[in-house]
Amino acid sequence: MQVLEAPRRSKSWTSLPRVEMQHVGDTQPTDVTGSAVSLVSVAFIPGYGLPPANPLWGGATGIWVGNLPGLCREAEFDLFLRRLGFPNVRMSMPRKVKAPKRNKGFLFLNPGKTRLLMLVNALWGRRLLHRAREHPLVLRPQNLHSLQ
């Protein structure tokens, strides 16, 4: 009698289901099970967000920036943007209700249509200055739900 072992399951990113693209003639990509996958889930890079080359940025109205340190202030992020060459960018940084000194880990940027893609390219893969964080900022279009 032969004993079969179940495959080991790891919680690393390599154990996640891999996305297989269909042939060029097909209209929508599918995952391993054959279920339809949206363009965003195929192009989204965990830990970084949506790459600047993705066509969804063309319809974006603003930028959602995630992975912020909890004690980051608007003035600190504004200085960071100024050093990158983007002064006077409108931003909104939500704060926690029970701890108003801490942000929620994200903010919204509204640089305007002309500077949006330039700002995405400048922020892609960057980390905040003077912060010992190994994780880069995560970027997504602010109106991602309406772009899909």
C-alpha positions as CSV (number, residue, x, y, z in Angstrom):
1,M,0.0,0.0,0.0
2,Q,1.4,3.4,-1.0
3,V,1.0,6.4,1.4
4,L,0.4,9.7,-0.3
5,E,1.6,12.9,1.3
6,A,-0.1,16.2,0.9
7,P,2.1,18.9,-0.5
8,R,3.6,21.3,2.1
9,R,2.0,24.7,2.1
10,S,4.2,27.7,2.7
11,K,3.0,31.2,3.6
12,S,5.6,32.8,1.4
13,W,4.7,34.8,-1.7
14,T,6.0,31.9,-3.9
15,S,3.1,29.7,-2.7
16,L,0.4,32.1,-4.0
17,P,-1.5,31.1,-7.1
18,R,0.3,32.2,-10.2
19,V,-1.5,34.1,-12.9
20,E,-1.5,32.6,-16.4
21,M,-2.1,34.9,-19.3
22,Q,-4.2,33.7,-22.2
23,H,-3.2,33.9,-25.8
24,V,-3.2,37.2,-27.6
25,G,-6.6,36.5,-29.3
26,D,-8.4,36.1,-25.9
27,T,-10.0,39.1,-24.3
28,Q,-9.5,38.6,-20.6
29,P,-6.7,37.0,-18.5
30,T,-7.4,34.1,-16.2
31,D,-5.8,32.6,-13.1
32,V,-4.8,29.0,-12.6
33,T,-8.4,27.9,-11.9
34,G,-9.7,29.5,-15.1
35,S,-11.5,32.3,-13.3
36,A,-11.4,35.8,-14.9
37,V,-8.9,38.2,-13.4
38,S,-9.1,42.0,-13.8
39,L,-6.4,44.0,-15.4
40,V,-5.6,45.6,-12.0
41,S,-4.9,42.3,-10.2
42,V,-2.6,41.2,-13.0
43,A,-0.6,44.4,-13.0
44,F,-0.6,45.2,-9.3
45,I,2.8,44.6,-7.7
46,P,2.5,43.7,-3.9
47,G,4.4,46.2,-1.8
48,Y,4.7,48.7,-4.6
49,G,1.2,49.2,-6.1
50,L,0.3,49.9,-9.7
51,P,3.4,50.5,-12.0
52,P,3.7,53.9,-13.7
53,A,3.6,52.2,-17.1
54,N,0.1,50.8,-16.5
55,P,-2.5,52.4,-18.8
56,L,-5.0,52.8,-15.8
57,W,-2.9,55.8,-14.7
58,G,-4.2,57.7,-17.8
59,G,-7.7,57.9,-16.3
60,A,-6.6,58.6,-12.7
61,T,-7.8,61.7,-10.9
62,G,-5.4,61.5,-8.0
63,I,-2.9,59.2,-6.2
64,W,-3.4,57.1,-3.2
65,V,-0.1,56.7,-1.4
66,G,0.2,53.9,1.2
67,N,2.7,52.5,3.6
68,L,3.3,55.7,5.4
69,P,4.9,55.7,8.9
70,G,2.2,56.3,11.6
71,L,3.9,59.5,12.9
72,C,4.5,61.0,9.4
73,R,3.1,64.6,9.3
74,E,1.7,66.5,6.3
75,A,4.6,69.0,6.6
76,E,7.2,66.1,6.4
77,F,5.6,64.6,3.3
78,D,5.3,68.1,1.7
79,L,9.0,68.6,2.3
80,F,9.6,65.2,0.7
81,L,7.6,66.3,-2.4
82,R,9.4,69.6,-2.6
83,R,12.8,67.9,-2.6
84,L,11.5,65.7,-5.5
85,G,10.6,68.9,-7.4
86,F,6.8,68.9,-6.8
87,P,5.9,72.0,-4.7
88,N,2.3,72.9,-4.0
89,V,0.7,69.5,-4.4
90,R,-2.7,69.3,-2.7
91,M,-2.9,66.4,-0.2
92,S,-5.2,64.9,2.3
93,M,-3.8,62.8,5.2
94,P,-6.5,61.2,7.3
95,R,-5.8,60.9,11.0
96,K,-6.9,58.3,13.5
97,V,-9.8,59.3,15.7
98,K,-8.4,57.9,19.0
99,A,-4.8,58.9,18.3
100,P,-4.8,62.2,16.3
101,K,-1.0,62.4,16.2
102,R,-1.0,59.3,14.1
103,N,-2.1,59.0,10.5
104,K,-3.9,56.0,9.0
105,G,-0.9,54.9,7.0
106,F,-2.0,56.5,3.7
107,L,-2.7,59.9,2.1
108,F,-4.3,61.2,-1.1
109,L,-2.4,63.5,-3.6
110,N,-4.1,65.6,-6.2
111,P,-1.3,67.1,-8.3
112,G,-3.5,67.9,-11.3
113,K,-3.8,66.0,-14.6
114,T,-0.6,67.4,-16.1
115,R,1.7,66.4,-13.3
116,L,0.1,63.2,-12.1
117,L,2.1,60.8,-14.2
118,M,5.3,62.7,-13.5
119,L,4.7,62.4,-9.8
120,V,3.9,58.7,-10.0
121,N,7.2,58.1,-11.8
122,A,9.1,60.2,-9.2
123,L,7.5,58.3,-6.2
124,W,7.6,54.8,-7.6
125,G,9.8,52.6,-5.4
126,R,10.8,55.5,-3.1
127,R,11.1,55.6,0.6
128,L,10.6,58.6,2.9
129,L,13.7,60.5,3.7
130,H,15.0,60.3,7.3
131,R,12.9,57.2,8.0
132,A,14.5,53.8,8.6
133,R,11.9,51.8,6.7
134,E,12.7,49.0,4.4
135,H,9.3,49.2,2.6
136,P,8.7,51.6,-0.2
137,L,5.6,53.7,-0.7
138,V,2.6,52.0,-2.3
139,L,1.0,53.9,-5.2
140,R,-2.5,53.4,-6.6
141,P,-4.9,55.6,-8.6
142,Q,-7.3,57.3,-6.2
143,N,-10.3,56.4,-8.3
144,L,-9.2,52.8,-8.9
145,H,-12.7,51.3,-8.4
146,S,-14.2,53.4,-11.3
147,L,-11.3,52.6,-13.7
148,Q,-11.8,48.8,-13.7
